[in-house]
Amino acid sequence: MKLATYLHDGSPYVGLLSDDGLNLHPLHLSAAEVERGILALVDRKASGQPFPAVSSEAVAVSQVKLMAPIPRPMRNIFCVGRNYHAHAKELSTTVFKDNNADPNAWPIVFTKVPECVTGPYDEVLLPVNVSQQIDYEAELLVVIGVQGKNISKANAMGHVYGYTVVNDVTARDVQMRHQQWDLGKSFDTFCPMGPWVATANVFDGLNAHVKCWVNGELRQDGNASNMIFDIPTLIETCSRGITLYPGDLIATGTPAGVGMGLNPPQYLKPGDKVRIEIAELGVIENTFVA
């Protein structure tokens, strides 16, 4: 299933995407559930409740405003840094060259605050008075569906509800200034998400193909099979001594081709458009504005 949160005629809905990707069928949910987006469906499944009834009526995707499928995550998003071999290599020649940590030893994990999430086609705000080095990072996001602690790699994929697309927007100068990354990753609108969540039974996250274009120029092109730490390892790592709950989110890292890694670096400016596509999962595209 592919599940979306959207506005139609000014009202919010959660819906099931048709097999041809052209229409959405609203689900029969309470107003409180609709406000939570796909999280309501994750909780229903985790608690053993049935999937909600699907309306026979449909609305064309072209006639709705797609929102972030999870408009407000339940807590901070777990994020992984330098998790593709080529990306780790490209950053080894930047300011990160002075970081002696071995990216192959342990996953680098940081977080983004829930409030930075925005829609798949919404504008992203450039904090021009705070940062001059805004970068893009195309990523696959994992949605946890089953609670667990100290989850083993062997059992990890059984805890996955589904997947979606995110842009882990980053203020590089702020990131380096504070050395801890959360502030540089968490500005308002710094996590475009969508266009929907594909459940784990219809999408193979282990072989996700991630691409990113800036103003029509292909910048990133990588496959999840080239991750340093695969999804089961990331779930195992994040759950060590920490309970993962249904609805928790893990952004799995970005392929090579970020602006910071180019020579010279190319950071985003007002009017730039960033398009991210994960094959068979979906596309998000956001314009960056001052």
N, C-alpha and C positions, 0 to 999 in steps of 0.2 A: 504493500500500500504506500501511496504518497499522500501526505496529509498537510494541509495548508491552513494558515490563519489569515483572514482577509476581511476587507470592508466592502460591502455592497449596499449602495444607496444610503451610505452613512452609518450602517449598522455592522457590528462585528460578527463574524461567523468562523467556525472551524469546519473544514470540508474535506471530502475524499476526492482526489484527482482521478478523472476518468482515465482509462487505459491509453487513450490516444493523446492525453495531455491537454485537451482543449477545453474541458469543462470541469466544474467543481460541483459536487453534491453535498449540500449542508448536512451536518450531523445534528441529531437531536440531543442537545446539551443544555444545561441550565445556564443562565446568564453569568453566574459565578465561574462556571467551568470555561465558558467561552473566553472570559477575560484572561484566563491562564493559558489559552492556546493549546498547543500539543501536550503541555504538561498534564492537562486534565486526562488525556488519553493514556499517557504513561502511568499515571496514578491508578486509573481504572484497571489497567492490565496487571499492575503490581499487586493490587488488592483483590484480584480475582473477579472483579466486576465484568459484566459482558460489554463488548464493544457497542457503542450507541447505535440506535437505528439510523439508517441512511435515507435521506429524503429522495424520492423519485424525481423531484424537480432538480433542474440543473441550471447553472449560470456559467456563461462563457468566461474563461480565465481573462480574456481581453476586456471584460466589462467590470472587473473588480480591481481593487488596490490590494496587492499582496503585502502583508505585514511580515515581520519576523515571525517564524513559526512558533518560537518561544519568546514572546514579547518581553518578559521579565524573568530571567532565570531565578531559581530558588536561592542560589547563593553564587559566589564568585566562580567564574569559569576557570577550570584548570587548563593551562596552556603549556605547550612544550616548545622549547627553543632549540634551534640548530639541529633538527632531527632528520634532515636529508644529507647524505654524504656530500653532494656537490654544494649545497648551501653552507655547510660547515666550512668547506674549503674556501668558498668565496669570501666569507667573513674573516677568515684567518689572516687576510691581508689588510683589514680595516682596523679600527680602534680596538677590535676584539683581539688583535694579535698579542696584546699585553696580558690577556687573560690566560693563565696557565692551566685552567681546567681542561681536562681531556673530554671532548664531546662524546667520545665513544665509551667512556667509563660508566656514566650514569645519565639518565635523562635530565635535562635542565627544565625545571618546572616553576612557573610563575602563575599569577592569576590576573584576570580582568574583572572589574566590578560589574554586577548585573546591569547597572543603569547605562552602560555604554552600548548596549545592543540597540540596533536600529534596523529598519526594513531593507529588503533586498534591492530596492530601487530608490531609496531615500537619499537625500543629500548628506554628505559627511562634512562636518564643520572643521575647518582648519583653525586651530588656536594660534593665530598669527602673532599675538602679543606674548606668547609663551614659548613657541617652538618655531623653528625655521627648517626643520628636517623631518617632514612627515613622509613615512614610507608605507608601502602596501605589503601584505603577506597573504597570499592565497592559501587557504587551508581546508582540509576535511575536518568536520566536527562530529564527534561521537556523542550520542545521547544514551546515557545509562538507563536501563530499564528495570534492573533487579538489584536490590540492596545487597551489599557485601562488604566484608572487611578481610584484609589479608587474602585477597583473591589470587589464585594461582593462574599462571599463563594458560595452563591446560583448560581451565574453566572460564577464562575471561570472556570469550565471545558469547557465552550464554548470558552475560549480564548486559549485553548491548540491545537497546530498543531500536535504534536507527541512526541515521546520519543526515547531516545537512552541510551547506557551504557557508564559510565565513571568510571575512577579510580581517585579519589581525592587524589593524592599522596601528602604527607605532610612531611616536615622536622620538627619533633617535637621539637627539641632543638631550632631551629630558631623561631618556632611558640611561644614558651614560653618566649624566650629571649626578643622578641619585644612586647609581650602581645597582640598587634593587630596581626591578623593572616595572612594578605595578603602576606607578604614576604615569610613566611614558606610554603605557598601554591602555589606560582607562579613561581618557578624555571622553566627553559626551560624543556619541555617535561613532566611536572608534571600533565598533564590532558589527558591521553590516552582516545580516544573516538571512538565509533562505535558499531558494524561494519556498521550499517545503521540506518536510522530513520524510525520507524514504525509510521504511522499516527494514530491519536486518534481513528479512526473508526475501526481499526483492532487490537488494543492492549489496555488492561485495566490496566492503570497505577496504579489504586487504589489497585490492588491486585498483583502487581509485586513481583515475588519471586527472591530474590537476593542471589547469592552464590559467594564465592571467595575461590580459592585454592592458596596456596603458595608452589611451588615445589611439587605439587600433593597432599598436605595435605589440607583438607577442613578446612578453618578457619572461614568463615562467612556464615551464612545461616539464612536469615530473610525475612519477608514478609512486603510489604508496609502497610498492614493493621495494623501492630504493630508500625507505626510511632506515635510519640507524637503529631505532627501537620501534618495533611493530606495535600494532594496537594492543595485542594481548600483553606485551611487556609494559606498555604505558598504563593499562588498567591495573596490572599487578603492582606497579610502582606507586601509583596514586592511592591505592587502597592499603598500603602498608601502614598499619596502625591507625588508619583513617577510614571511617565507614563511608562508603559511597552509597548515595541514596538514589532512588528512581528520579530522573530529571536532572541529575548532575551532568555536566558537560565537559568534554575533554577536546580541546583543539590540538591537533596532532603534529603541528609544525608545517613549515613552508618549503617548497623547492627552491633551487637556485634561481637568481634573476631579480632579486629585490633591488630597489634603487640604491641602497647603501653599498651594494656589492659591485655596482657598475663603475667604470673608470672613464671620466670622473663620475662620482655619485650623482644620481638624478632623483631629487625629491619632488614630491607632489606640490602643485601650485593651483591657485583658484582656476576653475574651469576644466581641470583634468578629469577624465573619465576612466574608471578602473572597472574592467569586466573580468569576472572570474567564472570559469566553467569547470565542473566536474562531470565527465561524460556519464550519461544515463542517470545523473542525479539532478542537475539543474544549473542555472545561470543566475548570477547577481551582477548588477551594474550600478555603480554609484558615481555621482558627480561630486567633486570636492569644491567647497565654496568657503570664502573667507567669512 
